[in-house]
């Protein structure tokens, strides 16, 4: 798939509502379990530009949230400045 460059002034903001936000879970070769979730912050639609099959082109502003679990002890270190337990 090729990259499409669109100027912000050639887009319109699209309101949206989060229906579901799932975690993707990965088992890394080092034994760690990693979960990643994409959090959408904004959506814009290109004016008068479409994909070859006719769908509008969207630009999504998002951030990734990453959590790790089951990190093997051999990979862990004592934090330099441990935070107090809450």
N, C-alpha and C positions, 0 to 999 in steps of 0.2 A: 504494500500500500504506500503510495507516495504522500509526502508531506505537503499540506496546503497552507500557504501563508495568507493570513487575512488580517487586515488592519482593524483595530477596535472601532473606528468610525464607520466601518462597513458591516457592523453587527448590531443586533438589538438584544437587550437583556430579556431573558425569559424567566418568569417566576416558576418556582418548583416547590414540591413538597416531598420530604423524605418518606418513602413507604417502608423500606427495609434497608438496613445496613448490616451486611454480613461480614464475618471475619473469614478470611482465607487462611488456612492452616497448612504449614509446611514442616516436614521433618528434615532437618539438615544432616548432612553426612557426618558432622561432628557430634551428633546425638541431641542437639538442641531442638526444641520445638519453637517455631516462630509463627505468630499470628499477625496478619496485616489487614487493615481496614482502610478503605478509601472514603474520605469524608468530603463531600461536595460542598464548596463554599459559594459557587456562582456558576450560572450557565448563560451563554450568549449564542445566538443563532446568526449565521452569515446571511446578509441580505442578498437575494438573487444569486446564490451559489448553491449548487447541489452536487451530490456524488453522481457517478456515471449511471447508477440505477435510479436516480431521481429523488433520493432522500436529501433533506436539508443538511447542511454542515453545521455542527455544533462545536463550540469551544467550552471546555469545562475547567474551572479553577477549582483545584482540590488539594488536599493534603493527605499524607499517609500517616496512619497511626500504627506503630510497630511495637509488639510485646514479645518477650522471649520467656519460655518456660522450660523446665527440665534441663537446664544448662548443666552439663557434666561438671563435677567438682574440680576436675583437672583444669578446666577453663576459667573457673571463678577466682577472683582475688578479693581481698578485704578492701572495702572502700577506704580512700585516704581520709575522708572527712565524713564518718557515718552520721546520718541524720537521726535525730531522736525518734523513737517509736511513737506513733500517734495512736 
